[in-house]
Amino acid sequence: MSAQPRRADARRNLDRVVRAGIAAFEDLGDTPSLEEVARRAGVGIATVYRLVGGREGLVRAAFEAFFAEEIEPLALTARTAADPWRALTHALAATVERMAAHRVLLAAAHRSGAVSVDTAERYLGPLAHALAAAQHAGQARPDLLVRDLAAIVVMALATTHPGDPDGLDRRRYLALLLEGARPGTRPPQPLPPPAPRPAPARAAAQADQHHSKEV
């Protein structure tokens, strides 16, 4: 009779530890101590070790919770949407934004091996159905591959930088990448504006303007 409450307590403690770990990675950077995570979770350090087995285990548990709750559902929703292209682009845009918000945890997860082939399949599998439906409807170019969708996410995330706290650049370049995924007979769509650039970038901006006039 006493085993069930202990299991329930362990589940609650694990949930607190995982969520404290996710928050600590984003608040403190890539080196939150297990003591700090324990403090935030309101448990002892021994409980953290018992539940996740150390720092690498914490990274894996935190990433799995983040992926299962915030990323995987995006792909699953896109799979059954009535408008496959709209659902696909929403899933990719939301994925980029949520990953950008947890980029410290993602970097730690990559280094620890928490991001596996299975993880990619859980995300790209459902998106493959949405992509096939969009191609069948003439909404996506027929030569687009599901792995291209993963590359689009990675490339958009690569434009995230500290000088663009609002994420204007990643939204601009995501829109550009998605525009390239459409059939070629459509007229080009306007792109979102880029992030403002500091003074040293003015020369590059002027060069862009000069190039535009020549074209």
N, C-alpha and C positions, 0 to 999 in steps of 0.2 A: 504493500500500500504506500510505502514511503518513496519508492523508486520514481513514480510518476511525477510528483512535485519536484524532485531533484532534476529530472529531465527538463521540465518546464523552466526551472530556474536557469539551467544551463543554456537553453535556447534564448531566454531573455538576455542573459549576460553576453552571449555571443553576438546577439543583435546590437547591444549597446557598444561592445568592443569594435565591431565592424564599422558602425556609423561614426564612432569617435575617431577611428582610424581614417576614414574618408575625409572627415572634416579637418583632421590634423595635417594630412598631406597638403590640403589646399591652403590652410592657414599658415603653416610653418615651413612649407617647402618640402624638400626631399629627405629630410633627416629627422622626422619626429621620433622621439624616443618612445620605447614601449611604456616607460613610466608615465610619460605625458598622456599617452593613449589610455592607460589604466585610470589616470586621474580624471580624464574627461568622461570616461565610461562609468566612473564611480565604483570600480572594482579594484582588487589588489593585483599587483604585478604577477603573482603566481597564477591567478585566474586567467590572465592574458596568455601566459605561456601554456597553460593547460588547454585552453580553447583553440588557439591558433598556432602554437608551437614556435613562436619567435617572430622576428621581423619579416622574413620571407613568407611565412604563413599568413601574417597580417596583410601583406600586400596582395597575396592571392585571394584571401577571403574578401577584402575590400573591393578588389577589382571584380570579382565574381558577382557580388551584390550590386555594384554599380551597373555592370553589363546586363544582368538579368532584369533589373528594375527600370533602367533608363534607355538602354540601347536595343536589346532584343525585341521589346514590344513594338518599336517603331517599324521594324521589318515585318513582323507578323501582321500588323495592321495594314501595311501596304499590300500584302499578299491578296487580300480579299476586297480591296477598294473598288468602287464602281468606275472611277477615273484613274486608270493605272499610272499614267504619266504624272498627274498631279500628286498622287499618293507617293510615287517614287521620289519625286523631287522634294516633297515635304519630309520624307524619311531621311534622305541624305542631308538636307539642310539642318534638320533637328539633330541628327547624329553629329554633324560638325560642331554645332553650338554646344552640345552637352559634353562632347569630348574636349573642346577647347576650355570649358569650365573646369575640367578635371585633368588637365594635361600633365600635372605633376604626378598624379596617381598612375596615369597611363604610361608615362616614361618609366616609372618604377616597375610597373607590371611587365613591360617589354623586357626590361633587364632581368627580371626574375623568371621569365619564361611563362608567366601566367597567361599571356596572349598566345593561344595555341591554334592549330589547324581546326580543331573542334569549335573554338570560339568563332573563327571566321565563317565556318559552315553554318553555324546557328544564325548568323546575321545574313550572309549572302544567299543561303538557301531560299528563304522566303522572298528575298528581293528578286531572285531569278524568275519567280512566277510573275511578279509585277512587271519586270522588264519584258518578258515574253508577251504578256498581254498588251503592253504599250507598243511593242513592235508590230504585233498583229493588228493593232488599231491604227498603225501608221504614225504614231506619236513619237517614236524613237527610231534612230537610224538602224537599219537591219544588221549592220556589222558590229553593233555594240555588244560587248561581252559583259557578263556579270562581274568578272574581275576588274573591268574598267570602272565599275561603280566604287569598288574599294579604292582604286587609284584616285578617283575624283575626291573622295573623302580625305585621303592622305595629302593630296596636293593642296586642297583648300586649307587644311590644318597647318600646312607648312608656311602659309602666309600670315599666321598669327604672330604678333610681335608686341613687345611692351609699349611701343609708341602708338598703338591702336587699341586702347582699352575697350572701345565700343564694337570692335570686330568688323569695321567697315571693309577692310581689305579682304578678309576671308569671305565676306558675303559677295563682294564684287567678283572675286575670282571664281567662287563657286558658281555664280550666275554665268560667267564666261564659259566655264567647263561644261555646265549643263546645256548651254546654248549649242555647243559643239556636238552634243549628243542627240540633237534633234535632226530630222530629215533635212537635206540641203535645199529644198525648194521654198522654205519659209523665209520671209524677210527678216533681217537681224532685229533682235529686240534690244531696247535700251538696257545698259548695265547699271547697277547701283553705283553711286559715287565712290571714289577711293578715299582712303583716310588722308587727312591733311599731312603734308610733309614738312619737316623742319627746314630752315634756311639752306643748308648744304645741298638739298635736293632740288633747289630752284633751277639750276643749270640743266638737270635732266628734264624737268618740266618744260623749260624753254625749248629744249631739243625736240621734245614730243610735239610742241606747238609748231615748230619750224617744219618738222616732217609732215605734219597734217596739212600745212599750207602747200607744200610741194606736191602732195598727193592730190 
